[in-house]
Amino acid sequence: MLHKIPEGPMEAFARTWQTLSREHLDRVDTLYHPDMTFIDPSGEIHGRERFKSHLATLYHNVNACHFELGMPIGAPPHWAQPWVMTLYHPKLAGGKPVRVEGISELNTRDGLIIRHRDYFDLGQMLYEQVPLFGAATRWLKGKVSP
C-alpha cells in the first residue's frame, strides 16, 4: 500500500504560489497563519484576511501572473525562496510580459507561514513599465549603477 508523504510548508508554498490566481485565493487559508505579516517594497499587511484582500485586488487587475521558483535556501521554520515573476498587466509595458526577480523570506509557526517578506525591485516591476516614469527610472538607475 502506498502512503502519501505529508506536504511541508516549503512544498505547500511552492504549490500555492505556482497555481495562485484570482479563482484560487482560498489556498492562502491552508498556508498562512491567521496572524501573519506580509511585507514587500510597497508596504506591510497584518492578518491573513487583509493579505487575501490585497491579493484579490492585485489579481483582479492582472491578465496573468506566474512564478518560477528557484532552489530554496534553508528550511522551516525560517527559509528563503528565490523566484521570478512574469506578470501580464494591461497598464504595464503595453500588456507585454514583465519579468521581476525576487526572493521571499519566510517564517513558520505551527506549520503555517507567520511572516512573509518579499524583496524585489519595485522600479523594475512598476515604474520602468510606465512610459514617462520608465524612461526617468532607467536613466536614474543608469546614473547610480556601478
Z-matrix of the N, CA and C atoms (Angstrom, degrees):
N
C 1 1.440
C 2 1.532 1 109.08
N 3 1.316 2 116.77 1 132.85
C 4 1.456 3 121.81 2 179.10
C 5 1.523 4 110.24 3 -86.16
N 6 1.313 5 115.41 4 139.35
C 7 1.460 6 120.75 5 177.03
C 8 1.522 7 108.77 6 -114.01
N 9 1.306 8 115.47 7 136.34
C 10 1.460 9 119.96 8 177.66
C 11 1.529 10 108.93 9 -76.39
N 12 1.312 11 115.79 10 129.65
C 13 1.465 12 120.51 11 177.17
C 14 1.523 13 107.68 12 -75.02
N 15 1.342 14 117.49 13 129.01
C 16 1.467 15 118.71 14 -178.92
C 17 1.527 16 111.36 15 -61.02
N 18 1.311 17 115.14 16 142.51
C 19 1.461 18 121.61 17 179.69
C 20 1.524 19 108.74 18 -84.20
N 21 1.331 20 116.78 19 129.42
C 22 1.453 21 121.46 20 177.05
C 23 1.522 22 110.97 21 -91.29
N 24 1.332 23 116.69 22 178.52
C 25 1.465 24 120.42 23 -178.02
C 26 1.530 25 114.18 24 -59.96
N 27 1.343 26 117.13 25 -35.25
C 28 1.467 27 119.00 26 -179.01
C 29 1.526 28 111.02 27 -66.86
N 30 1.332 29 116.64 28 -44.17
C 31 1.456 30 120.74 29 179.66
C 32 1.528 31 110.68 30 -67.49
N 33 1.332 32 115.77 31 -39.81
C 34 1.474 33 120.23 32 178.91
C 35 1.527 34 110.39 33 -64.28
N 36 1.332 35 117.09 34 -40.74
C 37 1.462 36 121.23 35 178.14
C 38 1.529 37 109.60 36 -60.74
N 39 1.336 38 116.40 37 -49.25
C 40 1.467 39 120.77 38 -178.40
C 41 1.525 40 110.46 39 -60.43
N 42 1.332 41 117.65 40 -49.04
C 43 1.460 42 121.15 41 -178.39
C 44 1.527 43 111.05 42 -61.78
N 45 1.321 44 116.73 43 -43.80
C 46 1.467 45 120.43 44 -177.72
C 47 1.522 46 111.28 45 -63.63
N 48 1.323 47 117.08 46 -49.96
C 49 1.470 48 119.01 47 -175.00
C 50 1.521 49 113.32 48 -74.09
N 51 1.326 50 117.54 49 -23.05
C 52 1.462 51 119.12 50 176.99
C 53 1.527 52 111.80 51 -81.24
N 54 1.324 53 117.98 52 -13.25
C 55 1.468 54 120.79 53 -179.72
C 56 1.526 55 112.77 54 -122.85
N 57 1.331 56 117.38 55 5.48
C 58 1.464 57 120.46 56 -176.53
C 59 1.526 58 111.06 57 -67.93
N 60 1.325 59 115.33 58 138.37
C 61 1.462 60 122.10 59 176.16
C 62 1.519 61 107.29 60 -156.65
N 63 1.321 62 116.64 61 173.84
C 64 1.468 63 119.49 62 -179.95
C 65 1.522 64 111.84 63 -62.11
N 66 1.333 65 117.24 64 -24.16
C 67 1.469 66 121.06 65 179.26
C 68 1.528 67 112.75 66 -82.63
N 69 1.328 68 118.34 67 -13.44
C 70 1.458 69 121.64 68 -173.48
C 71 1.532 70 113.53 69 -125.61
N 72 1.314 71 118.18 70 31.80
C 73 1.462 72 120.55 71 -178.54
C 74 1.529 73 112.50 72 -68.13
N 75 1.331 74 118.10 73 -17.61
C 76 1.457 75 121.11 74 178.70
C 77 1.529 76 112.04 75 -65.38
N 78 1.328 77 118.02 76 -16.33
C 79 1.470 78 121.57 77 177.46
C 80 1.527 79 111.42 78 -63.26
N 81 1.321 80 116.12 79 -22.84
C 82 1.462 81 121.18 80 178.27
C 83 1.533 82 110.45 81 -62.59
N 84 1.335 83 117.04 82 -31.47
C 85 1.465 84 121.47 83 -177.30
C 86 1.524 85 113.10 84 -61.65
N 87 1.322 86 117.76 85 -33.85
C 88 1.456 87 120.55 86 -177.71
C 89 1.525 88 112.97 87 -89.73
N 90 1.324 89 117.70 88 -4.20
C 91 1.460 90 122.40 89 -176.22
C 92 1.528 91 112.85 90 -109.59
N 93 1.341 92 116.14 91 -36.69
C 94 1.466 93 120.61 92 -172.76
C 95 1.526 94 112.13 93 -108.35
N 96 1.317 95 115.01 94 143.31
C 97 1.460 96 123.50 95 176.56
C 98 1.537 97 108.91 96 -69.23
N 99 1.341 98 118.96 97 144.18
C 100 1.471 99 120.27 98 179.48
C 101 1.530 100 113.79 99 -56.73
N 102 1.346 101 117.34 100 -29.09
C 103 1.468 102 121.27 101 -178.37
C 104 1.520 103 112.48 102 -99.74
N 105 1.313 104 117.78 103 24.55
C 106 1.458 105 122.35 104 -175.44
C 107 1.530 106 112.74 105 -66.21
N 108 1.338 107 113.72 106 160.22
C 109 1.463 108 122.43 107 174.04
C 110 1.523 109 108.01 108 -123.24
N 111 1.333 110 115.60 109 135.50
C 112 1.462 111 122.07 110 175.94
C 113 1.518 112 107.41 111 -121.13
N 114 1.334 113 115.70 112 131.23
C 115 1.466 114 121.80 113 179.99
C 116 1.526 115 107.87 114 -131.17
N 117 1.326 116 116.00 115 134.54
C 118 1.462 117 120.91 116 171.30
C 119 1.525 118 107.68 117 -146.46
N 120 1.337 119 119.15 118 178.56
C 121 1.467 120 120.01 119 -176.77
C 122 1.528 121 114.84 120 -58.57
N 123 1.322 122 118.16 121 -16.80
C 124 1.465 123 119.46 122 -179.31
C 125 1.527 124 113.32 123 -93.85
N 126 1.339 125 118.38 124 -11.07
C 127 1.456 126 118.74 125 178.39
C 128 1.510 127 114.02 126 155.59
N 129 1.334 128 115.09 127 -164.05
C 130 1.461 129 122.90 128 -175.14
C 131 1.521 130 109.70 129 -134.69
N 132 1.327 131 115.57 130 137.91
C 133 1.469 132 122.06 131 -178.95
C 134 1.519 133 108.32 132 -128.45
N 135 1.325 134 116.30 133 135.88
C 136 1.462 135 121.49 134 177.85
C 137 1.522 136 109.57 135 -115.03
N 138 1.326 137 116.08 136 127.98
C 139 1.455 138 121.87 137 177.10
C 140 1.513 139 113.11 138 101.49
N 141 1.338 140 115.79 139 137.00
C 142 1.461 141 121.90 140 -177.99
C 143 1.522 142 112.42 141 -62.53
N 144 1.329 143 117.90 142 -39.15
C 145 1.471 144 119.50 143 -178.49
C 146 1.527 145 111.60 144 -66.43
N 147 1.340 146 116.99 145 -39.74
C 148 1.475 147 119.60 146 176.63
C 149 1.525 148 110.56 147 -66.89
N 150 1.341 149 116.38 148 -37.04
C 151 1.465 150 120.97 149 177.20
C 152 1.531 151 110.48 150 -62.89
N 153 1.331 152 117.08 151 -44.38
C 154 1.465 153 120.60 152 177.42
C 155 1.527 154 111.31 153 -62.36
N 156 1.331 155 117.56 154 -39.20
C 157 1.470 156 120.69 155 177.02
C 158 1.521 157 110.71 156 -63.02
N 159 1.322 158 116.01 157 -41.16
C 160 1.463 159 121.58 158 177.19
C 161 1.533 160 110.10 159 -60.74
N 162 1.328 161 116.77 160 -47.15
C 163 1.465 162 120.84 161 179.24
C 164 1.523 163 111.11 162 -63.38
N 165 1.321 164 117.03 163 -40.19
C 166 1.469 165 120.55 164 178.84
C 167 1.523 166 110.70 165 -59.65
N 168 1.330 167 116.88 166 -41.49
C 169 1.465 168 121.25 167 178.02
C 170 1.531 169 110.51 168 -64.80
N 171 1.330 170 116.66 169 -45.85
C 172 1.461 171 120.40 170 -179.40
C 173 1.530 172 111.53 171 -63.30
N 174 1.323 173 116.67 172 -47.94
C 175 1.465 174 120.44 173 -177.13
C 176 1.525 175 112.46 174 -71.64
N 177 1.315 176 117.78 175 -23.48
C 178 1.467 177 120.56 176 177.86
C 179 1.532 178 111.07 177 -64.97
N 180 1.331 179 116.21 178 -32.85
C 181 1.463 180 120.97 179 -174.38
C 182 1.526 181 114.69 180 -93.00
N 183 1.335 182 118.35 181 -6.05
C 184 1.465 183 119.70 182 -177.70
C 185 1.521 184 111.17 183 -102.94
N 186 1.326 185 115.37 184 150.39
C 187 1.463 186 120.19 185 174.47
C 188 1.525 187 110.29 186 -78.96
N 189 1.340 188 116.58 187 -37.29
C 190 1.462 189 122.01 188 177.92
C 191 1.521 190 108.96 189 -164.29
N 192 1.326 191 115.31 190 153.79
C 193 1.457 192 121.60 191 177.50
C 194 1.525 193 106.83 192 -149.69
N 195 1.331 194 116.68 193 130.55
C 196 1.461 195 121.29 194 -178.27
C 197 1.522 196 109.29 195 -136.46
N 198 1.329 197 116.27 196 142.16
C 199 1.464 198 122.13 197 178.11
C 200 1.521 199 110.30 198 -115.24
N 201 1.327 200 115.39 199 129.72
C 202 1.464 201 122.28 200 169.43
C 203 1.519 202 105.40 201 -102.77
N 204 1.318 203 117.41 202 123.57
C 205 1.458 204 120.97 203 -176.56
C 206 1.523 205 110.98 204 -100.57
N 207 1.328 206 114.68 205 138.96
C 208 1.454 207 120.80 206 175.64
C 209 1.523 208 110.04 207 -90.69
N 210 1.322 209 116.21 208 -166.72
C 211 1.460 210 122.00 209 -179.98
C 212 1.528 211 109.31 210 -75.43
N 213 1.347 212 117.57 211 125.91
C 214 1.468 213 119.60 212 178.24
C 215 1.527 214 111.23 213 -62.28
N 216 1.322 215 115.22 214 152.65
C 217 1.458 216 122.53 215 178.18
C 218 1.523 217 107.01 216 -114.75
N 219 1.330 218 116.59 217 118.75
C 220 1.453 219 120.87 218 -178.03
C 221 1.517 220 111.09 219 88.10
N 222 1.325 221 115.28 220 -163.00
C 223 1.466 222 121.33 221 -178.07
C 224 1.525 223 108.59 222 -155.51
N 225 1.341 224 116.51 223 156.95
C 226 1.461 225 119.25 224 178.73
C 227 1.535 226 110.48 225 -53.91
N 228 1.295 227 117.25 226 143.86
C 229 1.456 228 127.43 227 18.57
C 230 1.531 229 115.43 228 -87.88
N 231 1.355 230 118.76 229 -1.56
C 232 1.469 231 120.37 230 -179.19
C 233 1.527 232 108.49 231 -139.48
N 234 1.332 233 116.20 232 117.11
C 235 1.454 234 120.17 233 179.12
C 236 1.521 235 109.65 234 -148.90
N 237 1.324 236 115.04 235 171.13
C 238 1.468 237 121.22 236 178.06
C 239 1.524 238 108.30 237 -124.81
N 240 1.335 239 114.93 238 143.88
C 241 1.460 240 121.14 239 -177.96
C 242 1.527 241 109.49 240 -126.05
N 243 1.355 242 118.27 241 104.93
C 244 1.471 243 120.13 242 174.43
C 245 1.525 244 109.93 243 -68.57
N 246 1.336 245 116.05 244 150.41
C 247 1.460 246 121.07 245 -179.93
C 248 1.519 247 111.06 246 -154.75
N 249 1.318 248 114.50 247 160.88
C 250 1.465 249 122.53 248 169.09
C 251 1.524 250 105.47 249 -126.86
N 252 1.313 251 115.62 250 122.79
C 253 1.454 252 121.29 251 179.07
C 254 1.532 253 108.52 252 -100.59
N 255 1.319 254 116.18 253 132.97
C 256 1.459 255 121.65 254 171.97
C 257 1.520 256 106.14 255 -112.30
N 258 1.323 257 114.84 256 118.63
C 259 1.459 258 122.21 257 -172.91
C 260 1.518 259 109.52 258 -118.47
N 261 1.323 260 115.63 259 134.35
C 262 1.464 261 121.99 260 174.42
C 263 1.525 262 107.03 261 -116.70
N 264 1.321 263 116.16 262 109.57
C 265 1.465 264 121.75 263 -178.41
C 266 1.528 265 107.86 264 -128.34
N 267 1.328 266 118.13 265 133.05
C 268 1.467 267 119.47 266 -175.89
C 269 1.526 268 114.38 267 -61.96
N 270 1.330 269 118.07 268 -22.32
C 271 1.470 270 120.22 269 -177.55
C 272 1.522 271 113.34 270 -103.10
N 273 1.329 272 117.47 271 2.43
C 274 1.458 273 120.79 272 178.57
C 275 1.521 274 109.65 273 -116.40
N 276 1.307 275 116.28 274 130.66
C 277 1.468 276 123.34 275 177.13
C 278 1.523 277 112.01 276 52.95
N 279 1.312 278 116.94 277 32.24
C 280 1.458 279 120.89 278 178.86
C 281 1.521 280 113.26 279 63.43
N 282 1.346 281 116.76 280 27.09
C 283 1.461 282 120.61 281 -179.77
C 284 1.513 283 114.32 282 84.36
N 285 1.341 284 116.66 283 -3.54
C 286 1.469 285 120.34 284 178.50
C 287 1.534 286 109.12 285 -75.69
N 288 1.330 287 117.74 286 162.21
C 289 1.462 288 119.62 287 -178.05
C 290 1.524 289 112.50 288 -64.25
N 291 1.315 290 115.24 289 137.71
C 292 1.462 291 123.19 290 175.13
C 293 1.520 292 106.08 291 -114.69
N 294 1.332 293 116.74 292 120.05
C 295 1.467 294 121.22 293 179.32
C 296 1.518 295 109.48 294 -103.11
N 297 1.322 296 115.40 295 130.22
C 298 1.463 297 121.67 296 -178.86
C 299 1.521 298 108.53 297 -130.77
N 300 1.336 299 116.12 298 126.75
C 301 1.462 300 120.98 299 175.60
C 302 1.516 301 109.19 300 -90.79
N 303 1.335 302 115.91 301 140.92
C 304 1.446 303 119.95 302 178.26
C 305 1.506 304 111.44 303 -158.96
N 306 1.328 305 114.36 304 -177.19
C 307 1.458 306 121.08 305 177.56
C 308 1.523 307 107.80 306 -147.79
N 309 1.321 308 115.66 307 140.76
C 310 1.464 309 122.11 308 177.95
C 311 1.522 310 108.39 309 -107.16
N 312 1.319 311 116.41 310 129.88
C 313 1.460 312 122.53 311 172.29
C 314 1.529 313 106.09 312 -98.41
N 315 1.332 314 116.85 313 126.37
C 316 1.456 315 121.24 314 -170.98
C 317 1.526 316 111.48 315 -128.58
N 318 1.331 317 115.29 316 138.74
C 319 1.461 318 122.58 317 175.53
C 320 1.520 319 108.28 318 -128.22
N 321 1.326 320 116.55 319 139.32
C 322 1.459 321 120.14 320 178.98
C 323 1.524 322 111.47 321 -114.94
N 324 1.321 323 113.92 322 156.28
C 325 1.461 324 123.29 323 170.68
C 326 1.522 325 105.84 324 -142.60
N 327 1.319 326 116.57 325 132.27
C 328 1.469 327 121.59 326 -179.23
C 329 1.533 328 111.97 327 54.52
N 330 1.346 329 117.10 328 33.32
C 331 1.457 330 121.70 329 177.90
C 332 1.509 331 115.46 330 80.21
N 333 1.356 332 117.52 331 1.28
C 334 1.463 333 122.01 332 179.82
C 335 1.521 334 109.90 333 -117.58
N 336 1.323 335 116.82 334 151.04
C 337 1.460 336 120.68 335 179.44
C 338 1.525 337 108.86 336 -72.32
N 339 1.344 338 115.42 337 122.50
C 340 1.461 339 121.93 338 -179.85
C 341 1.528 340 111.07 339 -102.60
N 342 1.338 341 116.28 340 -24.95
C 343 1.471 342 120.51 341 178.85
C 344 1.519 343 108.68 342 -141.50
N 345 1.332 344 115.73 343 129.54
C 346 1.469 345 123.03 344 -179.78
C 347 1.518 346 106.55 345 -133.40
N 348 1.317 347 115.58 346 114.53
C 349 1.466 348 119.65 347 177.92
C 350 1.515 349 109.17 348 -121.00
N 351 1.338 350 116.06 349 124.48
C 352 1.456 351 122.01 350 178.52
C 353 1.521 352 110.27 351 -100.90
N 354 1.320 353 114.74 352 135.40
C 355 1.458 354 122.06 353 174.43
C 356 1.525 355 107.22 354 -115.86
N 357 1.323 356 116.75 355 122.27
C 358 1.458 357 122.06 356 176.27
C 359 1.523 358 108.14 357 -162.80
N 360 1.324 359 115.78 358 167.63
C 361 1.456 360 122.69 359 -179.60
C 362 1.531 361 108.65 360 -86.57
N 363 1.333 362 116.75 361 104.06
C 364 1.457 363 121.50 362 -179.59
C 365 1.529 364 111.10 363 -62.58
N 366 1.325 365 116.73 364 -32.70
C 367 1.459 366 120.52 365 176.88
C 368 1.520 367 111.77 366 -62.93
N 369 1.330 368 116.40 367 -41.38
C 370 1.466 369 121.01 368 178.45
C 371 1.525 370 110.19 369 -62.44
N 372 1.320 371 116.81 370 -37.82
C 373 1.456 372 120.22 371 -176.57
C 374 1.523 373 112.41 372 -79.29
N 375 1.328 374 117.67 373 -42.10
C 376 1.463 375 120.48 374 -173.20
C 377 1.516 376 114.35 375 -111.99
N 378 1.324 377 115.77 376 -66.76
C 379 1.460 378 120.62 377 -168.69
C 380 1.525 379 113.34 378 -59.68
N 381 1.336 380 117.45 379 -39.28
C 382 1.463 381 119.98 380 -178.90
C 383 1.523 382 112.38 381 -70.81
N 384 1.325 383 117.38 382 -13.90
C 385 1.459 384 121.20 383 -175.94
C 386 1.528 385 113.39 384 -94.99
N 387 1.334 386 116.51 385 -8.81
C 388 1.466 387 121.69 386 179.97
C 389 1.528 388 107.37 387 -97.82
N 390 1.336 389 118.93 388 129.82
C 391 1.469 390 121.17 389 -170.57
C 392 1.538 391 115.76 390 -46.36
N 393 1.302 392 120.38 391 -59.11
C 394 1.462 393 121.15 392 -175.75
C 395 1.526 394 111.87 393 -70.31
N 396 1.331 395 116.65 394 -46.56
C 397 1.462 396 120.45 395 179.92
C 398 1.520 397 111.44 396 -67.52
N 399 1.324 398 116.92 397 -34.13
C 400 1.456 399 121.17 398 -177.04
C 401 1.514 400 112.62 399 -58.28
N 402 1.310 401 116.85 400 -49.82
C 403 1.467 402 120.61 401 -179.45
C 404 1.521 403 110.68 402 -62.88
N 405 1.326 404 117.04 403 -43.49
C 406 1.465 405 120.84 404 -179.65
C 407 1.527 406 110.98 405 -65.86
N 408 1.321 407 117.77 406 -41.39
C 409 1.464 408 121.56 407 -179.53
C 410 1.518 409 110.96 408 -66.06
N 411 1.326 410 117.26 409 -44.30
C 412 1.465 411 120.08 410 178.59
C 413 1.525 412 110.75 411 -64.47
N 414 1.322 413 117.74 412 -39.00
C 415 1.477 414 121.45 413 178.47
C 416 1.530 415 109.61 414 -63.20
N 417 1.334 416 117.12 415 -46.80
C 418 1.461 417 121.18 416 -179.43
C 419 1.522 418 111.48 417 -63.75
N 420 1.328 419 117.87 418 -42.88
C 421 1.453 420 121.21 419 177.16
C 422 1.524 421 110.44 420 -59.72
N 423 1.322 422 116.71 421 -40.03
C 424 1.449 423 120.90 422 179.16
C 425 1.521 424 112.45 423 -63.56
N 426 1.328 425 116.49 424 -34.01
C 427 1.460 426 121.48 425 -179.56
C 428 1.524 427 112.68 426 -72.37
N 429 1.341 428 117.57 427 -32.86
C 430 1.463 429 119.49 428 -175.51
C 431 1.522 430 113.45 429 -101.18
N 432 1.335 431 118.50 430 -7.51
C 433 1.464 432 119.91 431 -179.19
C 434 1.512 433 110.40 432 -75.37
N 435 1.329 434 116.56 433 149.78
C 436 1.488 435 120.21 434 -179.47
C 437 1.505 436 112.87 435 -67.80
